[in-house]
Amino acid sequence: MRMDQLWQLAVTWYGARLEPVSRRPAANEMREIFARLGLHDAFWDPQADTFQ
Amino acid sequence: MGFDTAVKLAIYTSTADSGRIPSIKAVAQRVHASTDEVAQAYARLRASRLLLLERDGTTIRMAPPFSGVPTQHRVVVGGIEYFANCAWDALGISAALHRPGTVHSRCEQSHEPLDLSVALTGPEPSTWLFHCLVPAAKWWDDLVFT
């Protein structure tokens, strides 16, 4: 992953982390976040059972 | 504001101010509660995957993007040194603090030292690549390894 992609990920993931309402993204939100960066495969699916 | 949120903010505010994740005693003082009550909040925050705790349940190993122990990923923001858990979290510290910073790390393949300036709009252009070894579904099986 390039640094510009990683920055987008960092901002999405942690941009509100110091605010009261912040929380970790849910599984479906994680899939959407990764998909926006072009990461669609099972490796980036937090609920994938491919890697048991 | 709920108790767990107050505890979470106490952890993150203290870490942002000092660069170091506070002890449970310091957090308890900050939220005017006992360490037992804070430990219970820690367990709930761990269940929400907002904290990673040491085995004692009272020491914070990770309050992502911040690390509770020194790591190879140092980030300097506003003259304060922070430790990040990984390269993702190294950028996450500037993102969380909404301040520019400098990442000091290394390439895991060549061990070459790496320094990267991060502006409010993102890192300077570079040829660095982030490599994630563990699939997302397994990250929290062993987050330190991940």
N, CA and C atoms of all chains as a GROMACS GRO file, in nm:
protein
  594
    1MET      N    1   0.085  -0.119   0.000
    1MET     CA    2   0.000   0.000   0.000
    1MET      C    3   0.089   0.124   0.000
    2ARG      N    4   0.055   0.219  -0.088
    2ARG     CA    5   0.134   0.343  -0.095
    2ARG      C    6   0.106   0.431   0.028
    3MET      N    7   0.196   0.526   0.051
    3MET     CA    8   0.182   0.613   0.168
    3MET      C    9   0.058   0.702   0.159
    4ASP      N   10   0.021   0.746   0.039
    4ASP     CA   11  -0.100   0.828   0.028
    4ASP      C   12  -0.223   0.745   0.063
    5GLN      N   13  -0.224   0.617   0.026
    5GLN     CA   14  -0.334   0.529   0.064
    5GLN      C   15  -0.334   0.505   0.215
    6LEU      N   16  -0.215   0.484   0.269
    6LEU     CA   17  -0.205   0.459   0.413
    6LEU      C   18  -0.250   0.582   0.493
    7TRP      N   19  -0.221   0.699   0.440
    7TRP     CA   20  -0.265   0.822   0.507
    7TRP      C   21  -0.418   0.830   0.509
    8GLN      N   22  -0.481   0.799   0.398
    8GLN     CA   23  -0.627   0.799   0.393
    8GLN      C   24  -0.684   0.701   0.494
    9LEU      N   25  -0.619   0.586   0.504
    9LEU     CA   26  -0.662   0.486   0.602
    9LEU      C   27  -0.645   0.538   0.745
   10ALA      N   28  -0.532   0.602   0.770
   10ALA     CA   29  -0.504   0.655   0.904
   10ALA      C   30  -0.605   0.763   0.943
   11VAL      N   31  -0.636   0.851   0.848
   11VAL     CA   32  -0.732   0.959   0.877
   11VAL      C   33  -0.870   0.901   0.904
   12THR      N   34  -0.912   0.806   0.820
   12THR     CA   35  -1.044   0.746   0.838
   12THR      C   36  -1.053   0.671   0.970
   13TRP      N   37  -0.947   0.600   1.003
   13TRP     CA   38  -0.947   0.513   1.122
   13TRP      C   39  -0.931   0.593   1.252
   14TYR      N   40  -0.842   0.691   1.248
   14TYR     CA   41  -0.802   0.756   1.373
   14TYR      C   42  -0.836   0.904   1.381
   15GLY      N   43  -0.892   0.961   1.277
   15GLY     CA   44  -0.914   1.106   1.275
   15GLY      C   45  -1.002   1.157   1.388
   16ALA      N   46  -1.091   1.072   1.438
   16ALA     CA   47  -1.181   1.114   1.547
   16ALA      C   48  -1.150   1.040   1.677
   17ARG      N   49  -1.036   0.974   1.684
   17ARG     CA   50  -1.009   0.886   1.798
   17ARG      C   51  -1.004   0.959   1.932
   18LEU      N   52  -0.972   1.088   1.932
   18LEU     CA   53  -0.966   1.162   2.058
   18LEU      C   54  -1.099   1.230   2.091
   19GLU      N   55  -1.202   1.202   2.016
   19GLU     CA   56  -1.334   1.261   2.041
   19GLU      C   57  -1.422   1.161   2.114
   20PRO      N   58  -1.519   1.212   2.192
   20PRO     CA   59  -1.602   1.123   2.273
   20PRO      C   60  -1.674   1.015   2.193
   21VAL      N   61  -1.721   1.049   2.074
   21VAL     CA   62  -1.806   0.955   2.000
   21VAL      C   63  -1.726   0.854   1.920
   22SER      N   64  -1.595   0.864   1.925
   22SER     CA   65  -1.515   0.777   1.838
   22SER      C   66  -1.529   0.631   1.877
   23ARG      N   67  -1.515   0.545   1.781
   23ARG     CA   68  -1.516   0.400   1.803
   23ARG      C   69  -1.442   0.335   1.687
   24ARG      N   70  -1.409   0.210   1.707
   24ARG     CA   71  -1.346   0.136   1.598
   24ARG      C   72  -1.453   0.106   1.494
   25PRO      N   73  -1.417   0.115   1.366
   25PRO     CA   74  -1.517   0.085   1.262
   25PRO      C   75  -1.570  -0.058   1.276
   26ALA      N   76  -1.700  -0.074   1.249
   26ALA     CA   77  -1.759  -0.208   1.248
   26ALA      C   78  -1.713  -0.281   1.122
   27ALA      N   79  -1.740  -0.413   1.120
   27ALA     CA   80  -1.689  -0.495   1.010
   27ALA      C   81  -1.734  -0.445   0.873
   28ASN      N   82  -1.862  -0.412   0.861
   28ASN     CA   83  -1.911  -0.364   0.729
   28ASN      C   84  -1.847  -0.230   0.693
   29GLU      N   85  -1.824  -0.147   0.794
   29GLU     CA   86  -1.757  -0.018   0.769
   29GLU      C   87  -1.612  -0.039   0.728
   30MET      N   88  -1.548  -0.138   0.790
   30MET     CA   89  -1.409  -0.168   0.752
   30MET      C   90  -1.402  -0.212   0.607
   31ARG      N   91  -1.494  -0.297   0.566
   31ARG     CA   92  -1.494  -0.341   0.426
   31ARG      C   93  -1.510  -0.222   0.332
   32GLU      N   94  -1.600  -0.128   0.369
   32GLU     CA   95  -1.620  -0.010   0.284
   32GLU      C   96  -1.494   0.077   0.279
   33ILE      N   97  -1.430   0.093   0.394
   33ILE     CA   98  -1.308   0.176   0.400
   33ILE      C   99  -1.199   0.115   0.311
   34PHE      N  100  -1.180  -0.015   0.325
   34PHE     CA  101  -1.076  -0.080   0.244
   34PHE      C  102  -1.113  -0.078   0.095
   35ALA      N  103  -1.241  -0.096   0.066
   35ALA     CA  104  -1.284  -0.097  -0.075
   35ALA      C  105  -1.256   0.038  -0.140
   36ARG      N  106  -1.276   0.146  -0.064
   36ARG     CA  107  -1.248   0.279  -0.121
   36ARG      C  108  -1.101   0.294  -0.159
   37LEU      N  109  -1.015   0.215  -0.097
   37LEU     CA  110  -0.872   0.219  -0.129
   37LEU      C  111  -0.834   0.114  -0.232
   38GLY      N  112  -0.937   0.047  -0.284
   38GLY     CA  113  -0.911  -0.055  -0.386
   38GLY      C  114  -0.877  -0.191  -0.328
   39LEU      N  115  -0.901  -0.208  -0.199
   39LEU     CA  116  -0.867  -0.334  -0.132
   39LEU      C  117  -0.995  -0.415  -0.115
   40HIS      N  118  -1.023  -0.501  -0.209
   40HIS     CA  119  -1.151  -0.572  -0.212
   40HIS      C  120  -1.140  -0.719  -0.173
   41ASP      N  121  -1.019  -0.772  -0.169
   41ASP     CA  122  -1.009  -0.918  -0.156
   41ASP      C  123  -1.026  -0.963  -0.012
   42ALA      N  124  -1.034  -1.093   0.006
   42ALA     CA  125  -1.064  -1.152   0.137
   42ALA      C  126  -0.959  -1.116   0.242
   43PHE      N  127  -0.838  -1.088   0.200
   43PHE     CA  128  -0.733  -1.052   0.295
   43PHE      C  129  -0.776  -0.934   0.381
   44TRP      N  130  -0.854  -0.844   0.322
   44TRP     CA  131  -0.894  -0.722   0.394
   44TRP      C  132  -1.036  -0.732   0.450
   45ASP      N  133  -1.094  -0.850   0.445
   45ASP     CA  134  -1.229  -0.870   0.499
   45ASP      C  135  -1.217  -0.915   0.644
   46PRO      N  136  -1.264  -0.833   0.739
   46PRO     CA  137  -1.246  -0.869   0.881
   46PRO      C  138  -1.327  -0.991   0.924
   47GLN      N  139  -1.417  -1.037   0.839
   47GLN     CA  140  -1.496  -1.155   0.874
   47GLN      C  141  -1.470  -1.273   0.780
   48ALA      N  142  -1.365  -1.263   0.702
   48ALA     CA  143  -1.334  -1.372   0.608
   48ALA      C  144  -1.297  -1.498   0.685
   49ASP      N  145  -1.342  -1.614   0.636
   49ASP     CA  146  -1.304  -1.740   0.699
   49ASP      C  147  -1.201  -1.816   0.614
   50THR      N  148  -1.143  -1.744   0.520
   50THR     CA  149  -1.047  -1.802   0.426
   50THR      C  150  -0.915  -1.839   0.495
   51PHE      N  151  -0.887  -1.773   0.606
   51PHE     CA  152  -0.753  -1.783   0.664
   51PHE      C  153  -0.752  -1.860   0.796
   52GLN      N  154  -0.849  -1.953   0.814
   52GLN     CA  155  -0.856  -2.029   0.938
   52GLN      C  156  -0.736  -2.122   0.951
   53MET      N  157  -2.196   1.206   2.938
   53MET     CA  158  -2.093   1.115   2.890
   53MET      C  159  -2.085   0.994   2.981
   54GLY      N  160  -2.082   0.876   2.923
   54GLY     CA  161  -2.073   0.754   3.002
   54GLY      C  162  -1.936   0.735   3.063
   55PHE      N  163  -1.929   0.643   3.159
   55PHE     CA  164  -1.804   0.622   3.230
   55PHE      C  165  -1.694   0.570   3.137
   56ASP      N  166  -1.729   0.473   3.053
   56ASP     CA  167  -1.627   0.417   2.964
   56ASP      C  168  -1.571   0.524   2.869
   57THR      N  169  -1.658   0.614   2.824
   57THR     CA  170  -1.613   0.722   2.736
   57THR      C  171  -1.520   0.816   2.812
   58ALA      N  172  -1.554   0.844   2.937
   58ALA     CA  173  -1.468   0.931   3.019
   58ALA      C  174  -1.330   0.866   3.039
   59VAL      N  175  -1.328   0.736   3.062
   59VAL     CA  176  -1.202   0.665   3.078
   59VAL      C  177  -1.122   0.669   2.949
   60LYS      N  178  -1.190   0.641   2.839
   60LYS     CA  179  -1.122   0.643   2.709
   60LYS      C  180  -1.060   0.782   2.682
   61LEU      N  181  -1.138   0.886   2.707
   61LEU     CA  182  -1.087   1.021   2.682
   61LEU      C  183  -0.972   1.055   2.776
   62ALA      N  184  -0.981   1.009   2.900
   62ALA     CA  185  -0.872   1.034   2.995
   62ALA      C  186  -0.742   0.970   2.944
   63ILE      N  187  -0.754   0.848   2.893
   63ILE     CA  188  -0.636   0.779   2.839
   63ILE      C  189  -0.579   0.857   2.721
   64TYR      N  190  -0.666   0.889   2.628
   64TYR     CA  191  -0.618   0.951   2.504
   64TYR      C  192  -0.570   1.095   2.526
   65THR      N  193  -0.639   1.169   2.610
   65THR     CA  194  -0.598   1.307   2.635
   65THR      C  195  -0.463   1.310   2.705
   66SER      N  196  -0.446   1.224   2.804
   66SER     CA  197  -0.320   1.219   2.876
   66SER      C  198  -0.206   1.177   2.783
   67THR      N  199  -0.234   1.079   2.699
   67THR     CA  200  -0.131   1.032   2.606
   67THR      C  201  -0.095   1.141   2.506
   68ALA      N  202  -0.197   1.210   2.456
   68ALA     CA  203  -0.171   1.319   2.359
   68ALA      C  204  -0.087   1.428   2.424
   69ASP      N  205  -0.112   1.456   2.551
   69ASP     CA  206  -0.040   1.564   2.620
   69ASP      C  207   0.104   1.528   2.653
   70SER      N  208   0.129   1.400   2.680
   70SER     CA  209   0.260   1.361   2.733
   70SER      C  210   0.341   1.270   2.642
   71GLY      N  211   0.274   1.202   2.551
   71GLY     CA  212   0.343   1.104   2.468
   71GLY      C  213   0.349   0.967   2.531
   72ARG      N  214   0.302   0.954   2.652
   72ARG     CA  215   0.306   0.825   2.720
   72ARG      C  216   0.167   0.786   2.767
   73ILE      N  217   0.133   0.660   2.751
   73ILE     CA  218   0.003   0.611   2.798
   73ILE      C  219   0.004   0.609   2.951
   74PRO      N  220  -0.097   0.665   3.014
   74PRO     CA  221  -0.094   0.678   3.161
   74PRO      C  222  -0.117   0.545   3.233
   75SER      N  223  -0.076   0.543   3.360
   75SER     CA  224  -0.104   0.427   3.445
   75SER      C  225  -0.251   0.426   3.481
   76ILE      N  226  -0.298   0.313   3.528
   76ILE     CA  227  -0.439   0.303   3.568
   76ILE      C  228  -0.467   0.395   3.687
   77LYS      N  229  -0.368   0.413   3.772
   77LYS     CA  230  -0.385   0.502   3.886
   77LYS      C  231  -0.408   0.646   3.839
   78ALA      N  232  -0.330   0.688   3.741
   78ALA     CA  233  -0.345   0.824   3.689
   78ALA      C  234  -0.481   0.842   3.621
   79VAL      N  235  -0.524   0.739   3.550
   79VAL     CA  236  -0.656   0.747   3.484
   79VAL      C  237  -0.765   0.754   3.590
   80ALA      N  238  -0.753   0.672   3.694
   80ALA     CA  239  -0.854   0.671   3.800
   80ALA      C  240  -0.864   0.809   3.867
   81GLN      N  241  -0.750   0.870   3.890
   81GLN     CA  242  -0.753   1.005   3.949
   81GLN      C  243  -0.822   1.104   3.856
   82ARG      N  244  -0.796   1.088   3.729
   82ARG     CA  245  -0.850   1.182   3.631
   82ARG      C  246  -1.002   1.170   3.620
   83VAL      N  247  -1.056   1.050   3.636
   83VAL     CA  248  -1.202   1.032   3.622
   83VAL      C  249  -1.270   1.020   3.759
   84HIS      N  250  -1.194   1.040   3.867
   84HIS     CA  251  -1.249   1.037   4.003
   84HIS      C  252  -1.318   0.903   4.031
   85ALA      N  253  -1.246   0.796   4.005
   85ALA     CA  254  -1.301   0.662   4.030
   85ALA      C  255  -1.192   0.574   4.087
   86SER      N  256  -1.232   0.456   4.130
   86SER     CA  257  -1.133   0.362   4.184
   86SER      C  258  -1.063   0.290   4.068
   87THR      N  259  -0.946   0.234   4.098
   87THR     CA  260  -0.875   0.158   3.994
   87THR      C  261  -0.955   0.033   3.955
   88ASP      N  262  -1.031  -0.024   4.048
   88ASP     CA  263  -1.114  -0.140   4.013
   88ASP      C  264  -1.220  -0.101   3.911
   89GLU      N  265  -1.282   0.014   3.932
   89GLU     CA  266  -1.384   0.059   3.836
   89GLU      C  267  -1.322   0.087   3.700
   90VAL      N  268  -1.203   0.146   3.701
   90VAL     CA  269  -1.136   0.175   3.574
   90VAL      C  270  -1.093   0.045   3.506
   91ALA      N  271  -1.049  -0.054   3.584
   91ALA     CA  272  -1.011  -0.183   3.526
   91ALA      C  273  -1.130  -0.248   3.457
   92GLN      N  274  -1.247  -0.233   3.516
   92GLN     CA  275  -1.368  -0.288   3.453
   92GLN      C  276  -1.398  -0.217   3.321
   93ALA      N  277  -1.376  -0.085   3.321
   93ALA     CA  278  -1.394  -0.009   3.196
   93ALA      C  279  -1.290  -0.053   3.093
   94TYR      N  280  -1.166  -0.076   3.139
   94TYR     CA  281  -1.062  -0.124   3.047
   94TYR      C  282  -1.107  -0.253   2.977
   95ALA      N  283  -1.164  -0.344   3.055
   95ALA     CA  284  -1.207  -0.472   2.997
   95ALA      C  285  -1.314  -0.450   2.890
   96ARG      N  286  -1.404  -0.358   2.917
   96ARG     CA  287  -1.509  -0.330   2.817
   96ARG      C  288  -1.449  -0.262   2.693
   97LEU      N  289  -1.353  -0.173   2.714
   97LEU     CA  290  -1.288  -0.107   2.600
   97LEU      C  291  -1.204  -0.207   2.521
   98ARG      N  292  -1.148  -0.303   2.590
   98ARG     CA  293  -1.076  -0.411   2.520
   98ARG      C  294  -1.174  -0.493   2.435
   99ALA      N  295  -1.290  -0.521   2.491
   99ALA     CA  296  -1.390  -0.597   2.416
   99ALA      C  297  -1.435  -0.521   2.292
  100SER      N  298  -1.432  -0.390   2.300
  100SER     CA  299  -1.468  -0.306   2.184
  100SER      C  300  -1.349  -0.284   2.091
  101ARG      N  301  -1.238  -0.345   2.126
  101ARG     CA  302  -1.114  -0.334   2.047
  101ARG      C  303  -1.064  -0.191   2.036
  102LEU      N  304  -1.080  -0.119   2.146
  102LEU     CA  305  -1.023   0.016   2.153
  102LEU      C  306  -0.894   0.017   2.234
  103LEU      N  307  -0.873  -0.087   2.314
  103LEU     CA  308  -0.749  -0.101   2.392
  103LEU      C  309  -0.697  -0.243   2.379
  104LEU      N  310  -0.566  -0.258   2.390
  104LEU     CA  311  -0.507  -0.388   2.410
  104LEU      C  312  -0.436  -0.383   2.544
  105LEU      N  313  -0.470  -0.478   2.630
  105LEU     CA  314  -0.417  -0.478   2.767
  105LEU      C  315  -0.310  -0.584   2.785
  106GLU      N  316  -0.221  -0.558   2.881
  106GLU     CA  317  -0.128  -0.662   2.923
  106GLU      C  318  -0.206  -0.765   3.005
  107ARG      N  319  -0.140  -0.877   3.040
  107ARG     CA  320  -0.208  -0.985   3.109
  107ARG      C  321  -0.269  -0.942   3.243
  108ASP      N  322  -0.209  -0.839   3.304
  108ASP     CA  323  -0.260  -0.795   3.435
  108ASP      C  324  -0.395  -0.725   3.424
  109GLY      N  325  -0.436  -0.692   3.305
  109GLY     CA  326  -0.566  -0.627   3.285
  109GLY      C  327  -0.570  -0.481   3.326
  110THR      N  328  -0.459  -0.430   3.374
  110THR     CA  329  -0.458  -0.291   3.422
  110THR      C  330  -0.352  -0.206   3.353
  111THR      N  331  -0.268  -0.269   3.273
  111THR     CA  332  -0.165  -0.197   3.198
  111THR      C  333  -0.202  -0.196   3.051
  112ILE      N  334  -0.200  -0.079   2.992
  112ILE     CA  335  -0.240  -0.067   2.851
  112ILE      C  336  -0.117  -0.089   2.763
  113ARG      N  337  -0.122  -0.190   2.677
  113ARG     CA  338  -0.015  -0.214   2.581
  113ARG      C  339  -0.036  -0.127   2.457
  114MET      N  340  -0.161  -0.115   2.415
  114MET     CA  341  -0.191  -0.032   2.298
  114MET      C  342  -0.321   0.044   2.321
  115ALA      N  343  -0.317   0.171   2.294
  115ALA     CA  344  -0.437   0.252   2.278
  115ALA      C  345  -0.423   0.309   2.136
  116PRO      N  346  -0.454   0.226   2.039
  116PRO     CA  347  -0.423   0.262   1.901
  116PRO      C  348  -0.467   0.404   1.863
  117PRO      N  349  -0.382   0.479   1.800
  117PRO     CA  350  -0.256   0.441   1.736
  117PRO      C  351  -0.134   0.445   1.829
  118PHE      N  352  -0.154   0.473   1.957
  118PHE     CA  353  -0.041   0.489   2.048
  118PHE      C  354   0.002   0.354   2.108
  119SER      N  355   0.131   0.340   2.130
  119SER     CA  356   0.185   0.221   2.194
  119SER      C  357   0.223   0.253   2.338
  120GLY      N  358   0.198   0.157   2.424
  120GLY     CA  359   0.235   0.173   2.565
  120GLY      C  360   0.378   0.135   2.592
  121VAL      N  361   0.447   0.081   2.494
  121VAL     CA  362   0.588   0.044   2.509
  121VAL      C  363   0.666   0.105   2.393
  122PRO      N  364   0.796   0.127   2.413
  122PRO     CA  365   0.876   0.181   2.302
  122PRO      C  366   0.875   0.087   2.182
  123THR      N  367   0.867   0.145   2.065
  123THR     CA  368   0.870   0.066   1.942
  123THR      C  369   0.968   0.132   1.844
  124GLN      N  370   0.985   0.068   1.731
  124GLN     CA  371   1.074   0.124   1.627
  124GLN      C  372   1.008   0.238   1.552
  125HIS      N  373   0.880   0.259   1.576
  125HIS     CA  374   0.806   0.363   1.504
  125HIS      C  375   0.786   0.483   1.597
  126ARG      N  376   0.877   0.580   1.588
  126ARG     CA  377   0.866   0.700   1.670
  126ARG      C  378   0.805   0.812   1.586
  127VAL      N  379   0.721   0.889   1.652
  127VAL     CA  380   0.657   1.002   1.584
  127VAL      C  381   0.673   1.125   1.672
  128VAL      N  382   0.725   1.232   1.616
  128VAL     CA  383   0.741   1.356   1.691
  128VAL      C  384   0.639   1.458   1.640
  129VAL      N  385   0.556   1.503   1.731
  129VAL     CA  386   0.453   1.602   1.698
  129VAL      C  387   0.460   1.713   1.803
  130GLY      N  388   0.480   1.836   1.759
  130GLY     CA  389   0.484   1.947   1.854
  130GLY      C  390   0.590   1.930   1.961
  131GLY      N  391   0.700   1.867   1.926
  131GLY     CA  392   0.808   1.847   2.022
  131GLY      C  393   0.788   1.731   2.118
  132ILE      N  394   0.676   1.662   2.107
  132ILE     CA  395   0.649   1.546   2.193
  132ILE      C  396   0.673   1.419   2.114
  133GLU      N  397   0.743   1.323   2.175
  133GLU     CA  398   0.771   1.196   2.110
  133GLU      C  399   0.665   1.093   2.149
  134TYR      N  400   0.611   1.027   2.048
  134TYR     CA  401   0.513   0.921   2.068
  134TYR      C  402   0.568   0.792   2.007
  135PHE      N  403   0.520   0.679   2.057
  135PHE     CA  404   0.551   0.551   1.995
  135PHE      C  405   0.425   0.496   1.931
  136ALA      N  406   0.439   0.452   1.805
  136ALA     CA  407   0.327   0.393   1.733
  136ALA      C  408   0.343   0.242   1.727
  137ASN      N  409   0.230   0.174   1.706
  137ASN     CA  410   0.233   0.028   1.704
  137ASN      C  411   0.283  -0.030   1.572
  138CYS      N  412   0.267   0.047   1.465
  138CYS     CA  413   0.305   0.000   1.332
  138CYS      C  414   0.311   0.122   1.240
  139ALA      N  415   0.343   0.098   1.113
  139ALA     CA  416   0.353   0.210   1.019
  139ALA      C  417   0.218   0.279   1.001
  140TRP      N  418   0.111   0.200   0.996
  140TRP     CA  419  -0.025   0.256   0.986
  140TRP      C  420  -0.050   0.350   1.103
  141ASP      N  421  -0.019   0.303   1.222
  141ASP     CA  422  -0.042   0.385   1.341
  141ASP      C  423   0.052   0.505   1.348
  142ALA      N  424   0.170   0.493   1.286
  142ALA     CA  425   0.262   0.607   1.285
  142ALA      C  426   0.198   0.726   1.214
  143LEU      N  427   0.132   0.700   1.102
  143LEU     CA  428   0.058   0.807   1.037
  143LEU      C  429  -0.069   0.839   1.116
  144GLY      N  430  -0.123   0.740   1.183
  144GLY     CA  431  -0.245   0.760   1.262
  144GLY      C  432  -0.227   0.859   1.376
  145ILE      N  433  -0.105   0.872   1.427
  145ILE     CA  434  -0.083   0.966   1.537
  145ILE      C  435  -0.102   1.109   1.490
  146SER      N  436  -0.043   1.145   1.377
  146SER     CA  437  -0.068   1.279   1.324
  146SER      C  438  -0.216   1.297   1.289
  147ALA      N  439  -0.277   1.191   1.235
  147ALA     CA  440  -0.419   1.199   1.199
  147ALA      C  441  -0.506   1.219   1.324
  148ALA      N  442  -0.474   1.150   1.432
  148ALA     CA  443  -0.553   1.161   1.554
  148ALA      C  444  -0.534   1.296   1.622
  149LEU      N  445  -0.411   1.345   1.617
  149LEU     CA  446  -0.381   1.472   1.684
  149LEU      C  447  -0.413   1.594   1.597
  150HIS      N  448  -0.437   1.569   1.470
  150HIS     CA  449  -0.463   1.678   1.373
  150HIS      C  450  -0.350   1.780   1.374
  151ARG      N  451  -0.229   1.725   1.377
  151ARG     CA  452  -0.111   1.810   1.377
  151ARG      C  453  -0.003   1.747   1.289
  152PRO      N  454   0.079   1.831   1.227
  152PRO     CA  455   0.189   1.775   1.149
  152PRO      C  456   0.293   1.710   1.239
  153GLY      N  457   0.370   1.622   1.182
  153GLY     CA  458   0.472   1.554   1.261
  153GLY      C  459   0.579   1.494   1.173
  154THR      N  460   0.669   1.423   1.238
  154THR     CA  461   0.774   1.352   1.166
  154THR      C  462   0.780   1.209   1.217
  155VAL      N  463   0.779   1.116   1.124
  155VAL     CA  464   0.789   0.974   1.157
  155VAL      C  465   0.935   0.932   1.143
  156HIS      N  466   0.984   0.863   1.244
  156HIS     CA  467   1.119   0.805   1.240
  156HIS      C  468   1.102   0.654   1.257
  157SER      N  469   1.138   0.581   1.152
  157SER     CA  470   1.116   0.437   1.157
  157SER      C  471   1.226   0.368   1.078
  158ARG      N  472   1.197   0.249   1.030
  158ARG     CA  473   1.297   0.179   0.948
  158ARG      C  474   1.224   0.083   0.855
  159CYS      N  475   1.294   0.047   0.748
  159CYS     CA  476   1.244  -0.055   0.657
  159CYS      C  477   1.267  -0.191   0.723
  160GLU      N  478   1.164  -0.272   0.732
  160GLU     CA  479   1.179  -0.402   0.796
  160GLU      C  480   1.260  -0.500   0.712
  161GLN      N  481   1.268  -0.472   0.581
  161GLN     CA  482   1.342  -0.562   0.493
  161GLN      C  483   1.492  -0.530   0.495
  162SER      N  484   1.524  -0.400   0.478
  162SER     CA  485   1.664  -0.360   0.467
  162SER      C  486   1.720  -0.303   0.597
  163HIS      N  487   1.630  -0.271   0.692
  163HIS     CA  488   1.664  -0.204   0.818
  163HIS      C  489   1.717  -0.063   0.794
  164GLU      N  490   1.695  -0.011   0.676
  164GLU     CA  491   1.735   0.126   0.644
  164GLU      C  492   1.652   0.224   0.727
  165PRO      N  493   1.716   0.322   0.790
  165PRO     CA  494   1.638   0.422   0.866
  165PRO      C  495   1.550   0.503   0.772
  166LEU      N  496   1.432   0.533   0.818
  166LEU     CA  497   1.336   0.607   0.738
  166LEU      C  498   1.281   0.724   0.818
  167ASP      N  499   1.281   0.840   0.758
  167ASP     CA  500   1.224   0.960   0.820
  167ASP      C  501   1.123   1.019   0.722
  168LEU      N  502   1.009   1.054   0.772
  168LEU     CA  503   0.901   1.101   0.684
  168LEU      C  504   0.828   1.217   0.751
  169SER      N  505   0.821   1.329   0.681
  169SER     CA  506   0.743   1.442   0.732
  169SER      C  507   0.596   1.422   0.696
  170VAL      N  508   0.512   1.453   0.792
  170VAL     CA  509   0.368   1.439   0.771
  170VAL      C  510   0.302   1.574   0.795
  171ALA      N  511   0.242   1.628   0.691
  171ALA     CA  512   0.170   1.755   0.703
  171ALA      C  513   0.024   1.727   0.739
  172LEU      N  514  -0.053   1.832   0.757
  172LEU     CA  515  -0.195   1.813   0.787
  172LEU      C  516  -0.267   1.745   0.671
  173THR      N  517  -0.209   1.758   0.553
  173THR     CA  518  -0.270   1.698   0.434
  173THR      C  519  -0.212   1.561   0.401
  174GLY      N  520  -0.116   1.517   0.480
  174GLY     CA  521  -0.060   1.385   0.455
  174GLY      C  522   0.091   1.385   0.446
  175PRO      N  523   0.148   1.267   0.426
  175PRO     CA  524   0.294   1.255   0.423
  175PRO      C  525   0.354   1.311   0.295
  176GLU      N  526   0.478   1.351   0.306
  176GLU     CA  527   0.550   1.396   0.187
  176GLU      C  528   0.558   1.280   0.087
  177PRO      N  529   0.573   1.313  -0.042
  177PRO     CA  530   0.586   1.206  -0.142
  177PRO      C  531   0.704   1.115  -0.109
  178SER      N  532   0.683   0.986  -0.121
  178SER     CA  533   0.791   0.892  -0.093
  178SER      C  534   0.763   0.762  -0.168
  179THR      N  535   0.863   0.678  -0.171
  179THR     CA  536   0.846   0.547  -0.235
  179THR      C  537   0.820   0.438  -0.132
  180TRP      N  538   0.797   0.478  -0.007
  180TRP     CA  539   0.770   0.379   0.097
  180TRP      C  540   0.644   0.300   0.061
  181LEU      N  541   0.641   0.176   0.104
  181LEU     CA  542   0.521   0.093   0.092
  181LEU      C  543   0.489   0.033   0.227
  182PHE      N  544   0.361   0.023   0.256
  182PHE     CA  545   0.315  -0.041   0.379
  182PHE      C  546   0.279  -0.185   0.345
  183HIS      N  547   0.340  -0.277   0.419
  183HIS     CA  548   0.314  -0.419   0.396
  183HIS      C  549   0.243  -0.476   0.518
  184CYS      N  550   0.127  -0.532   0.495
  184CYS     CA  551   0.052  -0.595   0.604
  184CYS      C  552   0.061  -0.746   0.587
  185LEU      N  553   0.114  -0.812   0.688
  185LEU     CA  554   0.143  -0.955   0.678
  185LEU      C  555   0.024  -1.042   0.717
  186VAL      N  556  -0.064  -0.988   0.802
  186VAL     CA  557  -0.170  -1.068   0.862
  186VAL      C  558  -0.306  -1.026   0.804
  187PRO      N  559  -0.390  -1.122   0.765
  187PRO     CA  560  -0.522  -1.085   0.713
  187PRO      C  561  -0.608  -1.017   0.819
  188ALA      N  562  -0.696  -0.929   0.775
  188ALA     CA  563  -0.776  -0.847   0.866
  188ALA      C  564  -0.853  -0.931   0.968
  189ALA      N  565  -0.900  -1.046   0.925
  189ALA     CA  566  -0.980  -1.130   1.015
  189ALA      C  567  -0.897  -1.185   1.131
  190LYS      N  568  -0.765  -1.176   1.120
  190LYS     CA  569  -0.677  -1.234   1.223
  190LYS      C  570  -0.602  -1.128   1.304
  191TRP      N  571  -0.623  -1.003   1.275
  191TRP     CA  572  -0.543  -0.899   1.341
  191TRP      C  573  -0.546  -0.910   1.493
  192TRP      N  574  -0.664  -0.928   1.547
  192TRP     CA  575  -0.675  -0.925   1.694
  192TRP      C  576  -0.648  -1.060   1.759
  193ASP      N  577  -0.616  -1.163   1.677
  193ASP     CA  578  -0.574  -1.289   1.737
  193ASP      C  579  -0.443  -1.270   1.812
  194ASP      N  580  -0.355  -1.189   1.755
  194ASP     CA  581  -0.228  -1.153   1.819
  194ASP      C  582  -0.188  -1.015   1.766
  195LEU      N  583  -0.243  -0.914   1.828
  195LEU     CA  584  -0.228  -0.779   1.773
  195LEU      C  585  -0.084  -0.731   1.780
  196VAL      N  586  -0.010  -0.777   1.878
  196VAL     CA  587   0.131  -0.735   1.886
  196VAL      C  588   0.206  -0.788   1.765
  197PHE      N  589   0.184  -0.914   1.728
  197PHE     CA  590   0.248  -0.970   1.609
  197PHE      C  591   0.200  -0.898   1.483
  198THR      N  592   0.069  -0.874   1.477
  198THR     CA  593   0.014  -0.806   1.359
  198THR      C  594   0.084  -0.675   1.336
   0.00000   0.00000   0.00000
